[in-house]
């Protein structure tokens, strides 16, 4: 993923109003609940999935008190909703490839809503596997330049020493890539060196990007993404739109 494209998305999220940030916190809270239940432990030292979600939560500025409260509730409440991970694939305007990842307690409801969003804005939901071949799963760590005293060479050296597979730099951010299996170890190693992340998670990274030249297509694509983001069931949306 180009650093510019990724950073555009992060800046949009960081600039959201309080209501939109609350939505982000709700989604991450759901991930924390699933991580505790599936991992069988509320201890991040034992539960690696939980440790990853905590790191994602902190990068998204979720307060520590919120994180602790959700984890304790998930560990002590066996009757809470059981969420199922479901992935949908399809195409946005002008054939933009889209992957939608959801955690839902009602598969039929979520499928209907996702299909509606695709249809409403000039896209269509496809079959399983129709666009995943255009993406590669990678760990992605983003560090803001303005938060650092270290220069580019030092950050790259620290990243590669930690086991990163690739490194990109632009005027705003450093983007560090890892193999999915190495993500947690690389992130922890880099964090131990004093770095803080603007974003830290395993993502579906496009192999190539597609630009939209038509203004109506751009508007519809952004509206589609906004609808996905506004849905509590939908955790992540990956796409190959090269945003301006």
Rosetta blueprint (number, residue, H / E / L):
1 X L
2 X L
3 X H
4 X H
5 X H
6 X H
7 X H
8 X H
9 X H
10 X H
11 X H
12 X H
13 X H
14 X H
15 X L
16 X L
17 X L
18 X H
19 X H
20 X H
21 X H
22 X H
23 X H
24 X H
25 X H
26 X H
27 X H
28 X H
29 X H
30 X H
31 X H
32 X H
33 X H
34 X H
35 X H
36 X H
37 X H
38 X H
39 X H
40 X L
41 X L
42 X L
43 X L
44 X L
45 X L
46 X L
47 X L
48 X H
49 X H
50 X H
51 X H
52 X H
53 X H
54 X H
55 X H
56 X H
57 X H
58 X H
59 X H
60 X L
61 X L
62 X L
63 X L
64 X H
65 X H
66 X H
67 X H
68 X H
69 X H
70 X H
71 X H
72 X H
73 X H
74 X H
75 X H
76 X H
77 X L
78 X L
79 X L
80 X L
81 X L
82 X L
83 X L
84 X E
85 X E
86 X E
87 X E
88 X E
89 X E
90 X E
91 X E
92 X L
93 X H
94 X H
95 X H
96 X L
97 X E
98 X E
99 X E
100 X E
101 X E
102 X E
103 X E
104 X E
105 X L
106 X L
107 X H
108 X H
109 X H
110 X H
111 X H
112 X H
113 X H
114 X H
115 X H
116 X H
117 X H
118 X H
119 X H
120 X H
121 X L
122 X L
123 X L
124 X E
125 X E
126 X L
127 X L
128 X L
129 X L
130 X L
131 X L
132 X H
133 X H
134 X H
135 X E
136 X E
137 X E
138 X E
139 X E
140 X E
141 X E
142 X E
143 X E
144 X E
145 X H
146 X H
147 X H
148 X L
149 X L
150 X L
151 X L
152 X H
153 X H
154 X H
155 X H
156 X H
157 X H
158 X H
159 X H
160 X H
161 X H
162 X H
163 X L
164 X L
165 X L
166 X E
167 X E
168 X E
169 X E
170 X L
171 X L
172 X L
173 X E
174 X E
175 X E
176 X E
177 X E
178 X E
179 X L
180 X H
181 X H
182 X H
183 X H
184 X H
185 X H
186 X H
187 X H
188 X H
189 X H
190 X H
191 X H
192 X H
193 X L
194 X L
195 X L
196 X L
197 X L
198 X L
199 X E
200 X E
201 X E
202 X E
203 X E
204 X E
205 X E
206 X E
207 X L
208 X L
209 X L
210 X E
211 X L
212 X L
213 X L
214 X L
215 X H
216 X H
217 X H
218 X H
219 X H
220 X H
221 X H
222 X H
223 X H
224 X H
225 X H
226 X H
227 X H
228 X H
229 X H
230 X H
231 X L
232 X L
233 X L
234 X E
235 X E
236 X E
237 X E
238 X E
239 X E
240 X L
241 X E
242 X L
243 X L
244 X L
